[in-house]
Amino acid sequence: MPETSTKLHSFDSCAVLTREIDKALFESYSDDIPAFLKNIYAARSVTESQLVLSLPGLLKPNFDQLDVALNLLERAITENRRILIVGDFDADGATASAVAVKALRMMGTKFVDFLVPNRFEHGYGLSPEIVNEAKKEKDPDLIITVDNGISSIEGTSLARSLGIDVIITDHHLPPIILPDANAIINPNLKGCKFPSKNLAGVGVCFYLFSALKTHLESLSYFEKHQISVPDLRELLDLVALGTVADVVRLDQNNRILISEGLKRIRQKRCSKGILAILEMTKRPVESLQASDLGFSVAPRINAAGRLSDISQGISCLLSEDINDARRYAANLEKFNKERREEQSRMQDEALAIVAEQSIDESPFAITLFDESWHEGIVGIVAGRLKEDYQCPCVVFAKSGKLLKGSIRSIPDVHIKDLLDLIDRENPALIVKFGGHAMAAGLSIPSENLLKFKEAFSEAISKHLNGKKPALDLLTDGELNASEMTLKNAQLLCESAPWGQGFEEPIFYGDFEILEQKIVGEKHLKCTLKLIDGTAIFEGIAFFQEKLNNSKAKVAYRLSVNSFRGTESLQLMIESIYQ
């Protein structure tokens, strides 16, 4: 693997870039790190200290308004007040809800329950509708939001007017005007001193209850009430799952949370619900990777929230009995099957609509709507379109009198900021919106669809100065045959977790395609040989048809294929250029 780089390799419509390796950083690493990994770390500007993924390295919880939140929680627990967790209907929200409920029970809380909005009845967040239902069904003294609430101005005001205290824990970008909660815990609040802005909702929740444990210990609470001091490390499996599921940036702090959570799952010291889902998917627990959480566990929990009620997923995660967990996991599997079928239909229809529009050039933005589309799945479809067309995409579905849409964006377009701009310039266009840099949700009146489509495309085109960003593939360069080994693939597994901000290495090379066949009806399994080489490699490309040519330039990841107790090297093919 080359030790220098700013090489640019252009083929087809894609530019393949090789990461530049920081030579000084490379030389600073200890001899304990293999040279293969040194190149990869130095190309990501990672210091050796940042590679240490242990709990003592976690950042301290210096959030704004933390003291207010802790005092409220102390009072609620010691006075046996009724605490209600209001979550979100995705895997991050589900895991955060489970963390909050489990943590409070471990601390001796007598009255704690959860309630999650139904996306079809209540909409997102702490809405007035969910507050009214909470008051009627649960009659809480304190509401704690997890993974939501930062934009819930009306719902928070209603709760406070009903005499309900509100603590908001969230990680989404805050609006200009904040809700009137008793306390807000959010690393993205303006002026918040917490160094990392990348926590998932479940991460924020975990930090709050970790701080609460320390606070109660300082008051000798556990000793006075003869309660065993809780070990909140028992919640790290849930934190890992939610963090992976929400695809947040993997800074060192998040990598520690995921790494420690994965250790517990591999040792089966984790939620019975996670074990039941892994059992259902036939994923080996002992060799579990973060990607298994993202591709196998999270989608099944998300499916419940997309099609029905995320409470099924939360109950699965909270199950103390493996047989109960298995029953919940079976229900989640049914939801996931339905989700896949509906997703496939909607994706095919969406791609057909775009194709019919006879776009001569790649669009700056895509806006689509169909009466039959399911509002719980529009985000997945938007993501697929974004990948195919490399532009921000919004997909709408009917929701009562409104259209609800999900947007997926590209690195060059901060979509939450762009929606802020569109809203300011078109005050009556959008009913509400919120989100992150790369993903957002919004609601608009159905009669505003065409106007929004025009404003959306115009704003993005203007932001990009009328020029679409280059479609680049960032790689770690070419490998020779001696570097394409099972040992190096294992080293990469051991160096995980990989993800946004700590991208898993992608390599490329020129190959001869010796054999190829379709497996699982839609995946290409092939045998490859480096051009001018003799070594033979097995590869697989998901959702790839057979190739017409016998030679191709291939972008790939080194992966470990486990089959019947035997491990072998497999090239996980990302892209093929003929």
C-alpha positions in Angstrom: 0.0 0.0 0.0 1.5 3.4 -0.9 2.7 5.6 1.8 2.0 8.8 0.0 -0.8 9.9 -1.9 -2.8 12.6 -3.6 -3.3 10.3 -6.6 -6.4 10.9 -8.7 -7.7 8.0 -10.8 -10.6 8.9 -13.1 -12.7 6.2 -14.8 -16.2 6.3 -16.0 -17.9 9.2 -14.3 -16.3 8.7 -11.0 -13.0 10.0 -9.6 -11.2 7.6 -7.3 -9.2 9.5 -4.7 -6.5 8.0 -2.5 -6.3 9.3 1.1 -3.1 11.3 1.9 -1.0 9.7 4.6 0.4 11.9 7.3 4.0 10.7 7.3 4.9 12.3 10.7 1.9 10.7 12.3 2.8 7.4 10.7 6.3 7.6 12.3 4.8 8.5 15.7 3.0 5.2 16.2 4.5 2.5 18.4 5.9 -0.7 17.0 2.9 -2.5 18.5 0.8 -1.3 15.6 1.2 -3.2 12.3 2.4 -1.1 9.4 -0.8 -2.0 7.5 -2.9 -0.3 10.1 -0.4 2.6 10.6 -1.1 3.7 7.0 -4.9 3.6 7.6 -4.8 5.5 10.8 -2.3 8.1 9.5 -4.6 8.7 6.5 -7.4 9.5 9.0 -5.3 11.8 11.2 -5.9 9.5 14.2 -3.4 9.7 17.0 -2.4 6.6 18.9 -4.2 7.9 22.1 -7.4 8.1 20.1 -7.2 4.4 19.4 -7.6 3.5 23.1 -11.3 2.6 23.5 -11.9 2.2 27.2 -14.5 3.6 29.5 -12.0 5.8 31.4 -11.6 7.7 28.2 -15.2 8.8 28.0 -15.8 12.6 28.1 -17.2 14.0 31.3 -20.9 15.1 31.4 -20.6 18.9 31.5 -23.9 19.7 29.8 -25.7 22.9 30.3 -28.7 22.7 32.7 -27.5 19.3 34.0 -27.7 20.4 37.6 -31.3 21.4 37.2 -32.2 18.1 35.6 -30.4 16.1 38.3 -32.2 18.0 41.1 -35.6 17.4 39.4 -34.8 13.7 39.0 -33.6 13.4 42.6 -36.9 14.9 43.8 -39.0 12.7 41.5 -37.3 9.5 42.7 -37.2 10.3 46.4 -40.8 11.5 46.5 -42.1 8.6 44.4 -43.3 10.8 41.7 -44.6 9.3 38.4 -42.0 9.5 35.7 -42.9 9.0 32.0 -40.3 8.5 29.3 -41.5 9.9 25.9 -39.3 8.5 23.1 -39.1 8.4 19.3 -40.3 5.8 16.9 -36.9 4.6 15.6 -34.1 2.4 17.0 -32.2 5.4 18.6 -35.4 6.4 20.3 -36.3 2.8 21.3 -32.9 2.1 22.8 -32.9 5.5 24.6 -36.4 4.7 26.1 -35.1 1.3 27.2 -32.0 2.9 28.8 -34.1 5.4 30.7 -36.6 2.9 32.0 -33.9 0.4 33.0 -31.7 3.1 34.6 -34.5 4.5 36.7 -35.6 1.0 37.8 -32.0 0.2 38.8 -32.1 3.3 41.0 -35.2 2.2 42.8 -37.8 4.3 41.0 -41.2 2.9 41.8 -43.3 4.6 39.1 -41.7 4.7 35.7 -43.3 4.0 32.3 -42.8 4.8 28.7 -44.9 6.2 25.9 -43.9 6.6 22.3 -45.9 8.6 19.8 -47.5 6.7 17.0 -46.2 8.3 13.8 -49.6 8.0 12.2 -51.7 9.4 15.1 -49.5 11.8 17.0 -46.7 12.8 14.7 -43.1 13.3 15.9 -41.9 14.5 19.3 -43.7 15.8 22.4 -46.8 17.0 20.6 -49.9 18.4 22.3 -51.6 15.2 21.2 -49.1 12.9 23.0 -49.2 15.2 26.1 -52.9 14.9 26.3 -52.7 11.1 25.9 -50.0 11.0 28.5 -52.1 13.0 31.0 -55.1 10.8 30.4 -53.5 7.4 30.4 -50.4 7.8 32.6 -50.9 11.0 34.6 -47.2 11.7 35.0 -45.6 14.2 37.4 -42.4 14.4 35.2 -41.9 13.7 31.5 -38.5 13.0 30.2 -38.1 13.1 26.4 -35.4 10.9 24.8 -34.2 11.5 21.2 -36.8 14.2 20.7 -38.3 17.3 22.2 -35.9 20.1 21.1 -38.5 21.4 18.7 -41.6 20.6 20.8 -42.6 24.1 21.8 -46.4 23.6 21.9 -46.3 20.2 23.6 -43.9 21.3 26.3 -46.0 24.4 27.1 -49.1 22.3 27.4 -47.3 19.8 29.7 -46.1 22.7 31.9 -49.6 24.2 32.0 -50.9 20.9 33.2 -48.5 20.9 36.1 -46.1 18.3 34.5 -42.3 19.0 34.8 -40.4 18.4 31.5 -36.8 17.4 31.0 -35.8 17.3 27.3 -32.9 15.0 26.3 -32.2 15.3 22.6 -29.3 15.6 20.1 -31.1 17.2 17.1 -30.1 20.7 16.1 -32.1 23.2 18.2 -34.4 25.8 16.6 -33.9 29.5 17.3 -36.7 29.5 19.9 -36.4 26.7 22.5 -39.2 24.9 24.3 -40.0 26.1 27.9 -38.8 22.9 29.5 -37.5 22.7 33.1 -34.2 21.5 31.7 -32.8 20.7 28.3 -29.8 18.3 27.9 -28.5 18.5 24.3 -24.8 18.8 23.3 -25.9 20.9 20.3 -27.4 23.7 22.4 -25.6 27.0 21.7 -22.9 27.4 24.3 -23.0 23.9 25.6 -19.5 22.9 26.8 -19.8 19.2 26.1 -16.9 18.7 23.6 -18.6 16.2 21.3 -21.6 17.2 19.3 -22.0 13.7 17.8 -23.9 11.8 20.5 -26.9 9.9 19.4 -30.1 10.3 21.4 -29.4 7.2 23.4 -25.9 8.6 24.2 -27.3 11.8 25.6 -29.8 9.7 27.7 -27.0 7.4 29.0 -24.9 10.4 30.0 -27.9 11.9 31.9 -28.4 8.8 34.0 -24.7 8.2 34.5 -24.6 11.7 36.0 -27.7 11.0 38.1 -26.1 7.9 39.5 -23.0 9.9 40.6 -25.3 12.6 42.0 -27.3 10.1 44.1 -24.1 8.4 45.3 -22.9 11.8 46.6 -26.1 12.0 48.7 -25.6 8.5 50.0 -29.0 7.7 48.5 -28.3 4.1 47.6 -26.9 3.4 51.1 -29.9 5.1 52.9 -32.4 3.1 50.8 -30.5 -0.2 50.9 -30.3 -0.3 47.1 -27.3 -1.8 45.4 -25.3 0.8 43.5 -26.3 0.3 39.9 -23.7 -0.7 37.3 -24.7 1.3 34.3 -22.2 -0.5 32.1 -25.1 -3.0 31.9 -26.8 -0.5 29.5 -24.0 -0.1 27.1 -25.3 -2.8 24.7 -28.4 -0.6 24.2 -26.2 2.5 23.8 -24.1 0.7 21.2 -27.1 -0.4 19.2 -28.8 3.0 19.2 -25.6 4.8 18.3 -24.9 2.5 15.3 -28.5 2.7 14.2 -28.6 6.5 14.1 -25.4 6.6 11.9 -23.9 9.5 13.9 -20.3 10.5 13.5 -18.0 8.0 15.1 -15.6 10.2 17.1 -13.5 8.6 19.8 -16.3 9.0 22.4 -18.9 7.2 20.3 -16.4 4.5 19.3 -15.8 3.8 23.0 -19.5 3.5 23.7 -20.0 1.1 20.7 -16.8 -0.9 21.5 -17.8 -1.4 25.1 -21.4 -2.3 24.2 -20.2 -4.8 21.6 -18.0 -6.5 24.2 -21.0 -7.1 26.4 -23.1 -8.5 23.6 -20.4 -10.9 22.5 -20.2 -12.1 26.1 -24.0 -12.4 26.1 -24.2 -10.0 29.1 -26.8 -7.9 27.3 -30.5 -7.3 26.7 -32.4 -10.6 26.1 -34.1 -8.7 23.3 -30.9 -8.2 21.4 -29.9 -11.8 21.8 -33.4 -12.9 20.6 -33.1 -10.8 17.5 -29.6 -12.0 16.7 -30.9 -15.6 17.2 -33.7 -14.9 14.7 -31.2 -13.5 12.1 -28.7 -16.3 12.7 -25.9 -13.9 13.4 -23.1 -15.4 15.6 -23.0 -13.4 18.8 -19.3 -14.2 19.6 -18.0 -12.5 16.4 -20.6 -9.7 16.3 -19.5 -6.5 14.5 -21.1 -3.0 14.6 -22.3 -3.6 11.1 -24.4 -6.5 12.3 -26.2 -4.2 14.6 -26.8 -1.7 11.8 -27.9 -4.3 9.2 -29.6 -6.9 11.2 -30.8 -5.7 14.6 -31.7 -2.0 14.0 -33.9 -2.6 10.9 -36.1 -5.0 12.8 -36.7 -2.5 15.6 -37.2 0.3 13.2 -39.7 -1.8 11.2 -42.1 -1.8 14.2 -41.9 2.0 14.3 -42.3 2.4 10.5 -45.3 0.1 10.1 -47.0 -0.1 13.5 -45.9 0.7 17.1 -42.3 1.0 18.2 -43.4 -0.1 21.7 -43.0 -3.7 20.4 -39.3 -3.0 19.9 -38.9 -1.3 23.3 -40.7 -4.2 25.1 -38.4 -6.6 23.3 -35.3 -4.7 24.6 -36.8 -4.5 28.1 -37.6 -8.2 28.3 -36.0 -10.0 31.2 -37.2 -13.5 30.0 -35.6 -14.9 26.8 -38.9 -16.6 25.8 -40.8 -13.3 26.0 -38.0 -11.6 24.1 -38.3 -14.3 21.4 -42.0 -13.7 21.0 -41.3 -10.0 20.5 -38.5 -10.7 18.1 -40.8 -12.9 16.1 -43.3 -10.0 15.8 -40.4 -7.7 14.8 -39.4 -10.1 12.1 -42.9 -10.1 10.6 -42.9 -6.3 10.6 -39.5 -6.3 8.9 -40.7 -8.7 6.2 -43.6 -6.3 5.5 -41.3 -3.4 5.5 -39.0 -5.0 2.9 -41.9 -5.8 0.6 -43.4 -2.3 0.8 -39.9 -0.7 0.5 -39.3 -2.7 -2.7 -42.5 -1.6 -4.2 -42.0 2.1 -3.4 -38.4 2.1 -4.6 -39.3 0.6 -7.9 -42.1 3.1 -8.4 -39.9 6.0 -7.3 -37.1 5.0 -9.7 -39.6 4.6 -12.5 -41.0 8.1 -11.9 -37.5 9.7 -12.0 -36.7 7.8 -15.2 -39.9 9.0 -16.8 -39.0 12.6 -16.2 -36.3 12.2 -18.9 -33.7 14.1 -17.0 -30.9 14.9 -19.4 -28.5 15.9 -16.6 -28.3 14.8 -13.0 -30.8 16.8 -11.0 -29.8 19.1 -8.1 -32.7 17.7 -6.1 -35.5 15.2 -6.3 -38.9 15.6 -4.8 -41.5 12.8 -5.2 -44.9 12.0 -3.9 -47.5 9.2 -4.4 -50.8 8.8 -2.8 -50.2 5.1 -2.1 -46.8 5.5 -0.4 -46.3 4.6 3.2 -45.1 7.5 5.4 -43.0 5.1 7.6 -40.8 4.1 4.7 -40.3 7.3 2.7 -37.0 7.9 4.5 -35.5 4.6 3.2 -36.6 5.4 -0.3 -35.2 8.9 -0.1 -31.9 7.3 1.0 -31.9 5.0 -2.0 -32.6 7.8 -4.4 -29.9 9.9 -2.9 -27.3 7.1 -3.4 -28.4 6.6 -7.0 -28.5 10.2 -8.1 -26.1 11.8 -5.6 -28.3 14.7 -4.8 -30.6 15.6 -1.9 -33.9 13.7 -2.2 -37.2 14.2 -0.4 -40.0 11.7 -0.6 -43.5 12.5 0.6 -46.5 10.4 1.8 -50.0 11.4 2.6 -50.7 12.0 6.3 -54.2 13.4 7.0 -54.4 16.8 5.4 -50.6 17.2 5.2 -47.8 15.6 3.3 -45.0 14.2 5.5 -41.6 14.0 3.9 -38.2 12.6 4.7 -35.0 14.1 3.2 -31.7 12.5 2.7 -28.8 14.8 1.7 -25.2 14.8 0.5 -22.1 16.0 2.3 -22.1 19.3 0.5 -25.6 20.3 1.5 -26.5 20.8 5.3 -30.1 20.0 4.9 -31.4 21.4 8.2 -29.7 24.7 7.5 -31.2 24.7 4.0 -34.7 24.1 5.4 -34.2 27.0 7.8 -33.4 29.2 4.7 -36.4 27.9 2.7 -38.7 28.5 5.7 -37.4 32.1 6.2 -37.9 32.9 2.5 -41.3 31.2 2.2 -43.0 31.6 5.6 -46.2 29.7 4.8 -44.6 26.9 2.8 -43.6 24.4 5.6 -45.7 23.6 8.6 -42.8 22.1 10.6 -39.4 20.6 10.1 -36.3 19.3 12.0 -33.3 17.1 11.7 -29.5 17.0 11.1 -27.0 17.9 8.4 -27.7 14.7 6.4 -31.3 13.9 7.2 -34.4 15.8 8.0 -38.2 15.5 8.2 -40.9 18.0 7.4 -44.6 18.5 6.9 -46.3 20.6 4.3 -49.9 21.3 3.1 -50.6 19.1 0.1 -51.4 22.1 -2.0 -47.8 23.4 -1.5 -46.1 20.4 -3.1 -45.2 22.0 -6.4 -44.1 25.2 -4.8 -41.9 23.3 -2.3 -40.4 21.3 -5.1 -39.4 24.5 -6.9 -38.1 26.2 -3.8 -36.2 23.1 -2.7 -34.4 22.6 -6.0 -33.7 26.3 -6.4 -32.2 26.6 -2.9 -29.9 23.6 -3.5 -28.8 24.8 -6.9 -28.0 28.3 -5.5 -26.2 26.7 -2.5 -24.0 24.7 -4.9 -23.5 27.7 -7.2 -25.2 25.8 -10.1 -22.5 23.1 -10.1 -23.1 19.6 -8.8 -20.3 18.2 -6.5 -17.9 15.8 -8.1 -18.8 12.1 -7.5 -15.6 11.0 -5.7 -14.8 7.6 -4.2 -12.3 8.1 -1.4 -10.1 5.0 -0.9 -7.0 3.8 0.9 -5.3 3.1 -2.5 -4.2 -0.1 -4.1 -3.1 -3.3 -2.4 -0.7 -5.9 -3.7 -1.5 -9.5 -3.3 0.7 -9.9 -0.2 -1.4 -7.4 1.6 -4.8 -8.9 0.6 -4.8 -11.5 3.4 -7.1 -12.9 6.0 -4.8 -11.6 8.7 -5.2 -8.0 7.5 -9.0 -8.5 7.2 -9.0 -9.7 10.8 -6.9 -6.7 11.9 -9.5 -4.4 10.4 -12.2 -6.2 12.3 -10.3 -5.8 15.5 -9.8 -2.1 14.8 -13.6 -1.6 14.5 -16.0 0.1 15.0 -15.9 1.8 11.7 -18.5 4.3 10.4 -19.1 7.9 9.6 -16.1 9.9 10.6 -14.0 6.8 11.0 -14.6 5.2 7.6 -13.8 1.6 7.0 -11.0 1.3 4.4 -11.9 0.8 0.8 -9.2 -0.3 -1.6 -9.3 -0.7 -5.4 -7.5 -2.6 -8.1 -7.6 -4.0 -11.6 -9.0 -7.5 -11.7 -9.7 -10.3 -14.1 -13.2 -11.8 -13.5 -12.6 -15.6 -13.7 -16.0 -16.8 -12.5 -19.3 -15.2 -11.6 -22.8 -16.3 -10.6 -25.9 -14.8 -9.0 -26.7 -15.9 -5.5 -29.8 -15.1 -3.4 -31.5 -14.0 -6.7 -29.8 -10.6 -6.7 -26.2 -10.7 -5.5 -23.1 -11.4 -7.6 -20.6 -13.9 -6.2 -17.3 -13.9 -8.2 -13.8 -15.2 -8.4 -11.2 -12.5 -9.2 -7.5 -12.4 -10.0 -5.3 -9.3 -9.9 -4.2 -8.3 -13.4 -0.6 -9.3 -13.8 -0.9 -11.5 -10.7 -1.6 -15.1 -9.8 -3.4 -14.9 -6.5 -7.1 -15.8 -6.6 -9.7 -14.0 -4.4 -13.4 -14.6 -3.7 -15.7 -11.6 -3.8 -19.3 -10.7 -3.4 -21.2 -7.6 -4.7 -24.7 -7.0 -3.3 -27.5 -6.1 -5.7 -25.2 -6.5 -8.7 -26.0 -8.1 -12.0 -23.6 -10.3 -14.0 -20.7 -8.4 -15.7 -20.4 -8.2 -19.4 -16.6 -7.8 -19.4 -13.9 -10.2 -18.2 -11.8 -7.3 -16.7 -12.9 -4.6 -14.4 -11.6 -2.0 -11.9 -13.0 -3.0 -8.5 -13.4 -1.0 -5.3 -13.6 -3.3 -2.3 -13.3 -3.9 1.4 -11.4 -6.7 3.1 -13.8 -8.9 5.0 -13.8 -12.1 7.0 -16.1 -14.8 5.8 -17.1 -17.3 8.5 -18.6 -20.5 7.3 -19.0 -23.7 9.4 -16.4 -22.6 11.8 -13.8 -21.8 9.1 -12.7 -18.2 8.3 -11.5 -17.0 4.9 -10.8 -13.8 3.1 -13.6 -12.3 1.1 -13.6 -9.1 -0.9 -16.7 -7.1 -0.2 -17.2 -5.2 -3.4 -18.4 -1.7 -3.2 -18.2 -0.6 -6.8 -17.3 -2.1 -10.2 -16.2 -0.1 -13.1 -16.0 -1.7 -16.5 
